Amino acid sequence: MIEDLDPGIDLDDDLDLGLGIPNWRREATLSISQTAGILKISRNSAYSAAKRGDIPTIRFGGKILVPVARLRALLGELDTAEGVSHGESIR
């Protein structure tokens, strides 16, 4: 998955990737749309992946959010031993 990202992108770079979310790795959660932009997939594909459980999600106040720590662990940026737990996906 991480190998699908543009090799020219430095994972330590805090650019917003044109997504309007500078320093996205420092956020607690992202929207599905923001996550789609980061993964370079369509919004519909991101919602489908979340529904299947391929993208980790939480529900908060009627919103579907993607925990950044779990997304980064999924992408191989974080070691899952760093306290990232697996939650429920949307159904």
Beta strands, then each sheet from edge to edge (+ up, - down):
strand 1: 29-31
strand 2: 58-60
strand 3: 63-67
sheet 1: 1+ 3- 2+
end
